[in-house]
Amino acid sequence: MGDPSATSRRDAPRVSVVVPVFNGRDCVADAVGSVLAQEFDDFELIAVDDGSTDDTPQVLARFGERITVFRQANRGLPAARNAGILLSRGELLLFLDADDLWPAGYLERFVAVAEAAPGAEVFHCGWRGVDWGGRELYTHLEPLPIDADPFHDLVVTGSPHIDALMIRRRVLPRVGLFDVRLTLQEDWDFWLRLAAAGAAFRGVPENVVSIRRSPTSMSGSAGGRLALTGLAVLERQLALHPRCPACPRADQGLAAWRRVAVRSSAHHLARRLHLSGGFGRWLGLALATLRTPRLAGAAASELAAGFRRRR
């Protein structure tokens, strides 16, 4: 008899696409349809239903054998992505959130760059934010300039959207899966761990995924927690990184992230207390500092900048 694992590898699709979904009856069909419409067809699509309580299972069932559906008890987005990874068989892995869309040719462009750069393990592209009617909200049309020094560059630029990522399976033993302890910013943590593991990054030009935004989107409803959690993720990864000549540039990026975090937290607290104007801004900063004392320096920088603007 032959080697079963070798047969499995030969039969495996080139690409695996993981679509996590929770209560996505109004959007997941569009996301899945945008994948199935790709001209490159050597892929599998794994939809992980993370315990939906709406009609999501019925919507996914309409696609029949064209997709694989895995249903689990609700465990959160990182665990849903991990379940899809563990079920997948492709050499190349991509992720698509259930409310987002791929354009025509998206997968083909990714695979072409992967074939041309066999040494690269992480591929990334542009992304655009749109509302539910398709109106453009913001754009990052080209890959971020992070290929030369991904770890330190990501600290400065922030990460691309998780939908703008493709990885080679071989990098996973060095990186692991998504951190299920994180309810926010698990994608930011994953990007940083990919970079810290020494994976070679390669941008894919002229490839742009559409990120649909609504008032109920996770990033729109997380308030000040999004920036604070992102800062904690960044601080943890930097603490694990041995000090090197490029780190002063990362220090500047970290300082900027702390200011973003204290500003976001202050704004969130001021809104909760129905405060506005200059008084609301200053009181929000004071409360944000009391809540997260390590941001005192960043709050002082924000106050000084505000004072200089008023002069």
ABEGO torsion letter per residue (X at the ends): XBBAAAAAAAABBABBBBBBBBGAAAAAAAAAAAAAABABABBBBBBBBBGBABAAAAAAAAAEAABBBBBBBBAEAAAAAAAAAAABABABBBBBBAABBBBBGAAAAAAAAAAABAABABBBBBBBBBBAAGBBABBBABBBBAAABAAAAAAAAEBBBAAABBBBAAAAAAAEBBBAABABGAAAAAAAAAAAAGBBBBBBBGBBBBBBBBAABAAAAAEAAAAAAAAAAAAAAAAABBBBAAAAAAAAAAAAAAAAAAAAAAAAAAAAAGBBEAAAAAAAAAAAAAABAAAAAAAAAAAAAAAAAAX
